[in-house]
Amino acid sequence: MKKILVSATTGVALALAASTQAALVQFSNTTTDSYASNFQQLALVRNAGSINPSVAQDNTNQNLVLTSGTSSAGILSAVYDNPSDSTPTTFSSRSFTASIDVKFSVDGASFGFYIGTRAGGANDILALFNVNSTVGSGTKDWIRFCTGTDMSVPNITPTLTTGALTDTGLTIGQVITLTLTATPGSGANTNFALSATNGTDTLNTTTIFSTPLMANYEVGIRGSTATGSPATVVFDNFSVVVPEPASLSVVGVGAMGLLGRRRRVR
């Protein structure tokens, strides 16, 4: 079993002054396919229409693009895995922060984080953000959570619990940073909070989602375009940061020199 969390004494790529560990994936303009090298794709499907979605690295604009065809919603799920193979890369801390930059082209699209295993299980967690979703009256931005969702089955079957629902300045065409924060909760529970911000407008979890977290888990992503028109979801700058009081290690992917500054999605 591959471990992301390693001590500074075991031979790491980079050591920093703060007491954190991190995994970083940036989709650069090199010939290296950062997506294929650092993720295990579990599903890439459509839920309507006849044209299959696609996911590809855009080296010109240095990002990754999920594209759906006419009248179909493309759904992607993948787990972080470095090196990308059949052996999972796992985390074990009850405290961590995962983040990613996304840009939507149509209302109703979504993106979020999976926390669990590629095999699926009752304690698998999904934290999901929808932009300009039609919920009730008007359009609202939406944060939701659920447990028991299978990473390899992109259609969400468990009931999603609303963590926040309101009309904000977040909209399509903007670079939106999603951040999932996990902290120890009561007893065996871990508390999860999701936020979305464009740098000016922010949607934060108003209801904390609390549930047990498995001892060794993978961190994944789930993206979905909306039905009704061709659409894209662009994403970049995936990272996972885990506090480690005793030492700091960074396992970086791609251009490690860029760790100190986030490259923006174009």
Residue pairs with C-beta under 8 A, 6 or more apart in sequence:
1 87
1 88
1 90
1 216
2 81
2 82
2 83
2 87
2 88
2 89
2 90
3 89
3 90
3 92
4 21
4 23
4 82
4 89
4 90
4 91
4 240
4 242
4 251
5 21
5 91
5 92
5 93
5 242
5 244
5 249
6 12
6 21
6 249
6 251
7 246
7 247
7 249
8 15
8 247
8 248
8 249
9 247
10 249
12 249
12 250
12 251
13 250
13 251
13 252
13 256
14 249
14 250
14 252
14 256
14 259
15 247
15 248
15 249
15 250
16 248
16 250
17 248
18 248
19 243
19 244
19 245
19 246
19 247
19 248
20 241
20 242
20 243
20 244
20 248
21 241
21 242
21 243
21 244
21 248
21 249
21 250
21 251
22 239
22 240
22 241
22 242
22 250
22 251
22 252
22 259
23 80
23 82
23 239
23 240
23 251
23 252
23 253
24 237
24 238
24 239
24 250
24 252
24 253
24 254
24 256
24 259
25 34
25 35
25 38
25 39
25 80
25 237
25 238
25 239
25 253
25 254
26 34
26 62
26 236
26 237
26 238
26 253
26 254
26 255
26 258
26 263
27 34
27 35
27 57
27 58
27 59
27 62
27 63
27 64
27 236
27 254
28 34
28 59
28 62
28 254
28 255
29 59
29 60
29 62
30 59
31 59
32 254
33 57
34 57
34 64
34 253
34 254
35 55
35 57
35 64
35 78
36 84
37 82
37 83
37 84
37 253
38 80
38 81
38 82
38 84
38 253
39 78
39 79
39 80
39 81
39 84
39 221
40 78
40 79
40 81
40 84
40 85
40 118
41 55
41 76
41 77
41 78
42 77
42 78
42 79
42 118
42 151
42 152
42 220
43 75
43 76
43 77
43 151
43 152
43 153
43 154
44 52
44 53
44 54
44 55
44 74
44 75
44 76
44 77
45 52
45 53
45 74
45 75
45 154
46 52
46 53
46 68
46 69
46 72
46 73
46 74
46 75
47 72
47 73
47 75
47 154
47 155
47 227
48 71
48 72
48 73
48 227
49 68
49 69
49 70
49 71
49 72
49 73
49 227
50 69
50 71
50 72
51 68
51 69
51 70
51 71
51 72
52 69
52 72
52 74
53 66
53 67
53 68
53 69
53 72
53 73
53 74
53 75
53 76
53 225
54 66
54 67
54 74
55 64
55 65
55 66
55 67
55 74
55 76
56 64
56 65
56 67
57 63
57 64
57 65
58 64
58 65
58 234
61 234
61 266
62 236
62 263
62 266
63 234
63 235
63 236
63 265
63 266
64 234
64 235
64 236
65 232
65 233
65 234
66 74
66 76
66 223
66 225
66 232
66 233
66 234
66 235
67 74
67 225
67 230
67 231
67 232
68 74
68 225
68 230
68 231
68 232
69 230
70 229
70 230
71 227
71 228
71 229
72 227
73 224
73 225
73 226
73 227
73 231
74 224
74 225
74 231
75 154
75 155
75 222
75 223
75 224
75 225
76 154
76 221
76 222
76 223
76 224
76 233
77 114
77 151
77 152
77 154
77 220
77 221
77 222
78 220
78 221
79 88
79 89
79 114
79 118
79 151
79 218
79 219
79 220
79 221
80 89
80 218
80 219
80 220
80 221
80 238
80 240
81 88
81 89
81 218
82 89
82 251
82 253
88 117
88 118
88 218
89 218
90 216
90 217
90 218
91 216
91 217
91 218
91 219
91 240
91 242
92 215
92 216
92 217
93 242
93 243
93 244
94 182
94 183
94 184
94 190
94 213
95 182
95 183
95 184
95 242
95 243
96 181
96 182
96 219
96 240
96 241
96 242
96 243
97 179
97 180
97 181
97 182
97 240
97 241
97 242
98 113
98 179
98 180
98 219
98 238
98 239
98 240
98 241
99 177
99 178
99 179
99 180
99 237
99 238
99 239
99 241
100 111
100 113
100 177
100 178
100 221
100 235
100 236
100 237
100 238
100 239
101 175
101 176
101 177
101 178
101 235
101 236
101 237
101 262
101 264
101 265
102 111
102 175
102 176
102 177
102 178
102 223
102 233
102 234
102 235
102 265
103 172
103 173
103 174
103 175
103 176
103 233
103 234
103 235
103 265
104 111
104 131
104 172
104 173
104 176
104 225
104 231
104 232
104 233
105 172
105 173
105 225
105 231
105 232
105 233
105 234
106 172
106 225
106 226
106 228
106 229
106 231
107 131
107 132
107 133
107 134
107 139
107 172
107 226
108 130
108 131
108 132
108 133
108 134
108 226
108 227
109 130
109 131
109 172
109 223
109 224
109 225
109 226
109 231
109 233
110 128
110 129
110 130
110 131
110 133
110 222
110 223
110 224
111 128
111 129
111 178
111 221
111 222
111 223
111 224
111 233
111 235
112 126
112 127
112 128
112 129
112 178
112 194
112 221
112 222
112 223
113 126
113 127
113 178
113 180
113 194
113 219
113 220
113 221
113 222
114 124
114 125
114 126
114 149
114 151
114 218
114 219
114 220
114 221
114 222
115 124
115 125
115 126
115 127
115 180
115 182
115 192
115 213
115 217
115 218
115 219
115 220
116 123
116 124
116 125
116 149
116 151
116 214
116 217
116 218
116 220
117 124
117 151
117 214
117 217
117 218
118 151
118 152
118 218
118 220
120 149
120 150
120 151
120 152
120 153
121 148
121 214
122 147
122 148
123 147
123 148
123 211
123 212
123 213
123 214
124 147
124 148
124 149
124 150
124 151
125 145
125 146
125 147
125 149
125 192
125 209
125 211
125 213
126 145
126 146
126 147
126 149
126 156
126 160
126 222
127 143
127 144
127 145
127 163
127 180
127 192
127 194
127 209
128 142
128 143
128 144
128 145
128 146
128 156
128 160
128 194
128 222
129 141
129 142
129 143
129 176
129 178
129 194
129 196
129 203
130 141
130 142
130 144
131 141
131 170
131 171
131 172
131 176
132 139
132 140
132 141
132 170
132 171
132 172
133 139
133 140
133 141
133 142
135 142
135 165
138 167
139 167
140 165
140 166
140 167
141 164
141 165
141 166
141 167
141 168
141 170
141 196
141 203
142 162
142 164
142 165
143 162
143 163
143 164
143 165
143 194
143 195
143 196
143 203
143 205
144 160
144 161
144 162
144 163
145 160
145 161
145 163
145 192
145 194
145 209
146 156
146 158
146 159
146 160
146 161
147 158
147 211
148 157
148 158
149 156
149 157
149 158
150 157
151 218
151 220
151 222
154 222
154 224
161 207
161 209
162 207
163 193
163 194
163 205
163 206
163 207
163 208
163 209
164 194
164 203
164 204
164 205
164 206
164 207
166 203
168 201
168 202
168 203
169 198
169 200
169 201
170 176
170 196
170 197
170 198
170 201
170 203
174 198
175 198
175 264
175 265
176 196
176 197
176 198
177 196
177 197
177 198
177 199
178 194
178 195
178 196
179 194
179 195
179 196
179 197
180 192
180 193
180 194
181 192
181 193
181 194
181 195
182 190
182 191
182 192
182 213
183 190
183 191
183 193
184 190
184 191
185 191
185 208
185 210
186 210
188 212
189 210
189 211
189 212
189 213
190 210
190 211
190 212
190 213
191 208
191 209
191 210
192 205
192 208
192 209
192 210
192 211
193 204
193 205
193 208
193 209
194 205
195 202
195 203
195 204
195 205
196 202
196 203
197 203
219 240
221 235
221 238
223 233
223 235
224 233
225 231
225 232
225 233
234 265
235 265
236 263
236 264
236 265
237 262
237 263
237 264
237 265
250 256
250 259
252 259
